């Protein structure tokens, strides 16, 4: 009998047979694109076992538990493919290395969102629309201006996008009806160009708040990244300032590398939140909130803090020892999907050399190289498939370019807005959008009756007898005793 990949010919059907040993029942599940529908397992029902908890819902069907989605797909997608074992990344079929070398960020954004590279006419119209939707409502500027000068720029970015939905009632399904984006594709495209256009303006406003300077108005005659640098660095009239084209180009390549990465934490958030049919501005605010975390887009900022704390090449061995004893995290290392290398980090190294030629070599790179070499020579890291990811090097470039440390995640979220919008559009265009509502496996208290206040025993909270001491600001003048 012929055998293919270890499966005898007779059984080489594209199906999975599962036998529930609790009942002896077998089901056959079709395998499509090397995946199976988790819902198929609800066919496997069984009576409660002896002493089994009612909360297990056993007679209602088997559930699949996958905390943090380690091996669960939440969508089928045509946008981005990653081969983690080969360190390969492509957008709509085009390898990231080719897009970084030959494309521009706005062209890559078009490709991600609409599925094909634009013609010259399409690209010119696309760029014109986006660069003429860079202004934000003056009332929104007041909201941003009201933020404290020491606010983290990501807080400002998230607050601005959450507020922006209030300035587009015509784009709000809560006000205009849930089928708004199903029925009106031109309205969807208008929000797409508005969000892409305003993302850089909001980013620049966040930066200007940090340096306590008035906002600089956007320029529609500059490229996408030139305009961002212009709004950040333009000071006062008359000012013939134009951003260094070499830095604008370097930033454009970095934006291409950060544009999309399939179902990362923040893009999955965009799809999850978008499934409730809330407006796209609120979705971007939610996605940006996920990216803000140090395990995700906040890692480029955390890498620089880590390298600064290490302080010198001589301290690398003792730092790695602390990582291996789980006292520290090696930020910028590791990835849920990539198991060999992050293809973006190879391109980023070339961008670093470009920027160092213009702005001067960033001294921390010596520690970064020594740290990388030591980790890649250490079985603790290689056995766990840990190597530099996209964030390991990007912070060094931003530091060489003089961006403030807490602005680095903003330089990640701005380009990732294209990926958010591409997945949001794909979900709504599919015609199969259903609200995301995961199951759970309940292991908490079984049913019990209410206990009157006087009949209760005091129970500890988190192993402590009652709440921790929560400090209040009360001036000493009020605490005097007469
Ligand atoms: C991005 O998803 C995306 O695509 C993200 C992203 C994108 O473009 O959107 O690529 C961008 O977010 C890149 C990742 C940036 N984050 C960091 O650099 C933070 C540091 N990295 C880790 O927190 C971690 O590697 C993650 C979060 C990136 C991945 O975590 P996983 O897949 O959940 O891995 P894990 O926690 O299961 O780790 C497996 C083992 C564990 O050790 P053991 O329990 O087996 O002993 O590896 C260890 C972990 O402790 N480990 C690390 C480590 N990463 C994993 N140990 C030290 N330093 C690290 N960085």
Boltz pocket constraint, residues with backbone or C-beta under 6 A from the ligand:
constraints:
  - pocket:
      binder: B
      contacts: [[A, 257], [A, 260], [A, 261], [A, 263], [A, 264], [A, 265], [A, 294], [A, 295], [A, 296], [A, 297], [A, 299], [A, 323], [A, 328], [A, 329], [A, 330], [A, 331], [A, 332], [A, 333], [A, 334], [A, 335], [A, 336], [A, 337], [A, 384], [A, 386], [A, 389], [A, 390], [A, 391]]
      max_distance: 6.0
